[in-house]
Amino acid sequence: MMRTYHCFWLLFWAGQPHQSFLTPLSKRTSGFPEKEKVLVLSGNSRRDLHRSKRSWMWNQFFLLEEYTGTDYQYVGKLHSDQDKGDGSLKYILSGDGAGDLFIINENTGDIQATKRLDREEKPVYILRAQAINRRTGRPVEPESEFIIKIHDINDNEPMFTKDVYNASIPEMSDVGTFVVQVTATDADDPTYGNSAKVVYSILQGQPYFSVESETGIIKTALLNMDRENREQYQVVIQAKDMGGQMGGLSGTTTVNITLTDVNDNPPRFPQSTYQFRAPESMPPDSPVGRIKANDADVDENAEIEYSITEGDGYDMFGITTDKDTQEGIITVKKALDFENKNLYILKVEATNTHVDPRFLYLGPFKDSATVRIQVEDVDEPPVFSRPAYIMEVKEDVPINSVIGTVTAQDPDAAKNPVKYSVDRHTDMDRVFNINSGNGSIFTSKPLDRETLLWHNITVIAAEINNPKQSSRVPVFIKVLDVNDNAPEFAMFYETFVCENAKAEQLIQTLSAVDKDDSYSGHQFSFSLAPEAASSSNFTLQDNRDNTAGIFTRKTRYNRHEISTYFLPVVISDNDYPIQSSTETVTIRVCACDHRGKMLSCNAEALIHPTGLSTGALIAILLCIIILLMVLFAALRRQRKKEPLIISKEDIRDNIVSYNDEGGGEEDTQAFDIGTLRNPEAIDDNKLRRDIVPETLFMPRRTATARDNTDVRDFINQRLKENDTDPTAPPYDSLATYAYEGNGSVAESLSSLESVTTDGDQDYDYLSDWGPRFKKLADMYGAMDSDKDS
């Protein structure tokens, strides 16, 4: 489509005295002005009406956007009254786009635009102009500012804020119901013409929807739109500028409208009668069958509640709703019996759970159907008279005593005979047995309540003609208590009595327990055994509260004469028959302080004289200590004067002096050099040769150093051992702490190791280690050869 642009360029010259007019730059202009306003710029203008100095002037410039010509677009002309036409003046342009978008002819003052301008990018350009003298470079006019306004053309079509709109409304909505509002914007100048005036219209979606031309609001236009008939609608909306006139630009968008569901459809059964079969052996809560009413609605509007409203099986059957499938599940509530009733007729009703009152005029939102259930006859197993049996038996009953009877019958019309048995998985020890004919249960082993209080067994009843038809019943047998256990001490009693104890002093309180039950509570009696009642050094007092106290009979006790007493105590209960037992209390005689606190219970090897006071004992002990100290000092002086090392052959681990320079490997008798290489080679059992052996201490064994022992840890360990060694001499001596570590994987290359080995060394592997070890290989290889020869 061709577009025609009309441009008008106005140039005003001031040649006579006049008053200057100024157009405010902040005021926007719409279209071309009918009367142009002149901006007079002069270096020394005055308000008097006399002849003023001529100056150059121009108006605001207007330029249309999107110029499509091949030449530069002419903007306007600048001229100064100082310009004589001789080329002595030069025009200069600065500001927005000067030199790039806008250029000026420095001789004539003509301004041109070099590029296409877009108002949407920049609507106004502010520039400054000045005329200078070419020869002196000095301005002849003050610098003046002017603007270039870009006039808009309709070159932008309306654009919607979204490419696709999505909306939803309930079905059956009234006409004029708000759906969604669409919005389109136009980048053109809204203040210039109708380029940015947008009008909306609907291109697709009638007659269901309509759109307001000015606001873009979409509304329903058709009554009772039904989701069950059509759920999705696609509407196309057009936005056109120029107020919708011919030649305006336009844009479109798509609106996807979904009708949401409302409950406007009642449930309906696809058939009026349903038939099912149920065997009489079906257990309660078992499903008989499923029925379903159809509902055209969805989600919660299609939820259905099923119920049984009438029928002779109202109490025998129930119905529930499957929330996933919206089906009604018919279940058995009670046990069926073909012999009593073999047909049931039910009336089932399906009702919507969420009813919309606005659509009640469409009819009741429920439906009903008839269900016929036929009961089938099956061969049923025997039925016990009770669901469980509880029996009691005393623990002292004889073997083969009957403790109770179970009864089962065949519920079928045939009334087949029944046989009974015990499930041996529940009676592994075969404590009980049952009469297979009459169901009487009897004992087959002795019972003990203290071992097992309850026996839970299972009895099986099976038809004789068809053993596969069987049933089970639990039998709980409680063993009743009889008084067959004697009381005994609650714990093992071992107490003590002080040597300085007084008569009638309580030294221990006793209590007892009984494994048997007592309905009225246990009552125990305590007494000394007949053999100890008269000759015992202690007495027993029964407190009548199931406890008893042991008291001393005399004033003093001597642990050197008798260190331990064993006191027999007889404990009896008051049940029938009376049970009793004899328990023993151990009483040790101990030395105690004046507060009765135990000091020692061991008999002394030396018996102190009778009546020796504590002060005398302390004096004797001090004398002994002084004598020992004097003896120890004398021994130290004796050892200093007469050292044990007399002969030069007696060498200890001290400083050893050698007077010859040779020796080599042969001179190793002073001490074990192998210790320097590996501390693990120390023979801990060797006694020191520089001190007198003492049989009081056993040879001390030092801890073996670990393979990864650190040198510092090893030395600290040896230092600690020597400091705490009780066999060390009383004088200063040297101890060896040397340790070379484990070395490399090749181990030690020194010949010193040969001292600690029993056999000959094989040094052939040195030849495989390369030229650096060749000398060692030759030397040690030669030594082996000499030994062999």
Secondary structure, DSSP 8 states (H G I E B T S, - for coil): ---------------S----B---TTS---SS-SS---EE--TT--SSSS------EE--EEEESS---SS-EEEEE---TT--SSS-EEEEEEETTBTTTEEE-TTT-EEEE-S---TTT-SEEEEEEEEEETTT--BSS--EEEEEEEE--S----EES-SEEEEEEETT--TT-EEEE--EE--S-TTSTTTT--EEEEEE-TTTEEE-TTT-EEEE-SS---TTT--EEEEEEEEESGGG-TT--EEEEEEEEEEE--S----B-S-SEEEEEEETT--TT-EEEEE--B-SS-GGGG-EEEEEEEETTTTTEEEEEETTTTEEEEEE-S---TTT--EEEEEEEEEESS--GGGGGG--SEEEEEEEEEEE------EESSS-EEEEEETT--TT-EEEE--EE--STT---EEEEE-TTS-TT--EEE-TTT-EEEESS---TTT-SEEEEEEEEEESS-TTSEEEEEEEEEEE--S-S--EESS--EEEEETT--TT-EEEEEEEE-SS--TT----EEEE-HHHHTT-SEEEEE-SSSEEEEEESSS---TTT-SEEEEEEEEE-SSSS--EEEEEEEEEEEEE-TT--EEE-S--SS---TT--HHHHHHHHHHHHHHHHHHHHHHHHHHHHS-S--STT---SS------S--GGG---SS-THHHH-GGG--TT---SSS---TTS---------TT--HHHHHHHHHHHHHT-TTS-SS-------------TT----GGGGGG-SS----GGGGGG-GGGHHHHHHHHHHHHHHH-
